[in-house]
Amino acid sequence: MGKYQSPLLQKGKDMGIIAFIILGLLAGAIAKALMPGDDPGGWIVTAIIGVAGALLGGFLAGALFGADPMDEFFDISSWLTAIVGSIVLLVIYRLVVDRRGGRALQT
């Protein structure tokens, strides 16, 4: 059997899964606070978008810059990538819901 272990399950220098979820929840709340206007979803949707945005931000930072920003919970690069990823997903979510008939886009 191989000795491969997922980076999310390693203990030590990498952020644990619970810390990663907390980071995503906080990043989603910050993204919602930074984005003007009303959101079609509540706080549960914001939390899901925050966790998914943290994943997206970490993936994009790794793919585009060769960086590993999700190392530590209190590292500024972890927070920036999670918040930027959350904002991107929040914008996409608003566009999809608004086009589906949720609300008209306001300019």
LINUR-V128637 format. One record per residue. N is the residue number from 1. RES is the residue in one small letter. PSI is psi in whole degrees, 0 to 359 (* if undefined). BURIAL is b if it has 24 or more other C-alpha atoms within 12 Angstrom, else e. Layout:
N_RES_PSI_BURIAL ; N_RES_PSI_BURIAL
This chain:
1_m_146_e ; 2_g_162_e ; 3_k_24_e ; 4_y_134_e ; 5_q_134_e ; 6_s_141_e ; 7_p_332_e ; 8_l_340_e ; 9_l_352_e ; 10_q_144_e ; 11_k_153_e ; 12_g_240_e ; 13_k_334_e ; 14_d_154_e ; 15_m_138_b ; 16_g_168_e ; 17_i_323_e ; 18_i_316_e ; 19_a_323_b ; 20_f_319_b ; 21_i_318_b ; 22_i_317_b ; 23_l_316_b ; 24_g_319_b ; 25_l_315_b ; 26_l_322_b ; 27_a_322_b ; 28_g_319_b ; 29_a_320_b ; 30_i_318_b ; 31_a_318_b ; 32_k_322_b ; 33_a_327_e ; 34_l_335_e ; 35_m_123_e ; 36_p_154_e ; 37_g_172_e ; 38_d_147_e ; 39_d_144_b ; 40_p_338_b ; 41_g_168_e ; 42_g_202_e ; 43_w_333_e ; 44_i_317_e ; 45_v_319_b ; 46_t_319_b ; 47_a_317_b ; 48_i_317_b ; 49_i_323_b ; 50_g_315_b ; 51_v_315_b ; 52_a_324_b ; 53_g_324_b ; 54_a_319_b ; 55_l_313_b ; 56_l_314_b ; 57_g_317_b ; 58_g_320_b ; 59_f_314_e ; 60_l_320_e ; 61_a_321_b ; 62_g_320_e ; 63_a_319_e ; 64_l_322_e ; 65_f_357_e ; 66_g_21_e ; 67_a_162_e ; 68_d_80_b ; 69_p_347_b ; 70_m_47_b ; 71_d_304_b ; 72_e_151_e ; 73_f_321_b ; 74_f_18_e ; 75_d_134_e ; 76_i_327_e ; 77_s_328_b ; 78_s_316_b ; 79_w_317_b ; 80_l_315_b ; 81_t_323_b ; 82_a_318_b ; 83_i_316_b ; 84_v_316_b ; 85_g_322_b ; 86_s_320_b ; 87_i_317_b ; 88_v_313_b ; 89_l_325_b ; 90_l_320_b ; 91_v_315_b ; 92_i_317_e ; 93_y_316_b ; 94_r_318_b ; 95_l_318_e ; 96_v_314_e ; 97_v_320_e ; 98_d_324_e ; 99_r_334_e ; 100_r_350_e ; 101_g_10_e ; 102_g_309_e ; 103_r_158_e ; 104_a_146_e ; 105_l_136_e ; 106_q_135_e ; 107_t_*_e
